[in-house]
């Protein structure tokens, strides 16, 4: 169970004890009650330390979580609320809070049909009921596609990462003639350009496996899981997309964008390292520091004739080759009379 869940159970237990008018609770009693509550939820012995409960009481007294609970110690040993009608569940919510919560509910509702969020349906409904949420249409619309192939795998992959399970994945890439089995240690789930990928490794090799190419997934119970403790922000910091090459250094990519399109690059940088090198009436020269990969090429090609790669030479030649190939395709295109 997560530490946040444990804390919530402790706060709820302390609140129940502190508002009990018919029983006196010492600090040791509160510790025992919290330990017993965690045991009921987890099904195993859970000892709560004296310091943990003291910090919980301090947090409840403070403004940290908005409680400001009136906890007092009487007869130098017993704990209770000085206001007998107080409870952490009776905290008032102002109109501004309600509007903010209502906006959050509208965003959450967009995920109700997404498989990994289905268990949230009841929670969202409770939120709507408790804050009297309106049935207004969502003002914020998130880009999502529940029909994407492979989304049905997210639940099992998410659980495997959470519970540290090794997987045997039957996988067929777009270029492979036959499917292959990958026995992998799953580490992260990554979404890019409306596709989902599993970041995993087998022995010393890292893979990013597209969920839409997975045909079957089995858990390998007999193989011990190895946790690489991957930090997604750190792992993906030098790339665009999902293809990371651990032994390849990032390169300075310098490119020109014409004046009509450079504002789009300025306001939506291609990478966090993006800098402006120079600027004229004709356009802007930008620089990013990233690894050269397939996703970067695709992104740059998407700007068409408005973008020119200056450096590195290898990437510039690749872009030139792609554009020449595309131009040749159009030159050789035969249009039928019906299509004209």
C-alpha positions, 0 to 999 in steps of 0.5 A: 500500500502506498504511503499516501494511502497509509496516511489517509487511513491514519488521519481517518482513524485519529479523527474517529478517536479525537471526536469520541466523547466517551473514551479517553485516548493517550498517545499510546492508544492512538498508536495502537488504533492506527496500527490496528486500522492498517492491519485491517486494510493490509491484512498484515502486521503494521506497526506505526511509530510514535514519531509518525503519529506525532507528525500526523497530529501536527499535520492535522493541527496545521494548515498543511492539508487545510484541517487546522484541527483543534487538537488539545491535550488534557490532563497532560496525557489524553488527546481530543478535539476542543470543539466536540463537533469538529471533524476533518470531514466537515471542512467547509469548501468555498465557491472558488474551491467548488469551481476548481473541483468541478473543472477537475471532474470535467477533465476526469470524465474524459477518461471514463472509457479509457480502460485503465481509468474504468475503476475511477468511474465510481469515484468520479460519480461520487465527486460529482454528487458531493460537489453538486457538479454541473452537467456542463460540457467540458471546456478542456478537451484532451486528445485521446483515441480509445480505439487505438489498438493495444490499449487493452494491454495497458492494464496488465502492463501497468500492474506488471510494473507496479507489482514487479513482474517479468513478462513474456510478450509475443511481439511482431514488429512492422518489419518482421515476417513472424512474431517473436517472444520477448522475455522482459522486465517492464519499467515504464509506460510511455505515450508519444504521438498518440501511441503507447510504448512499453520501456523494458529490458532483457539482460543488458538491452533496453527495448521500447515495444509498441503496444499495438504490435503485442499479440500476447502477454504472459507473466513469468512467475519463476524469473526474478524481476530486476528493477532499474528504477528508471526516472522517465524525465531523466531517461527521455531528457535527450530525445524526441519520442521514445527511441533512446540509444544509451551509448549515443551522445546527443548532438546539436541540431541547428535548423532554420524555420521561415518567418511564417512558421517560426512563431509556432516553434517558439511557443511550442519548442521541439525539445526542452533544450531549444534555443534561438541562434539568430533571427531575421525577417526571413525566419529564425535559426533554432538549436536543440541538443538531442539524439538523432532518431527516427522520431526526430526525423519524422517531426522535422519532416512534418514542417515540410518546405518551411524548415531546413536542417543546417547541422549535423550534416548527416541529418541534413543529407537524410532530410534532403534524401527524404524530400527528393524521394517525396518529390519523385513520388509526385512526379511519377504519380499517375492520376486517373480521369476519375480523380482529376 
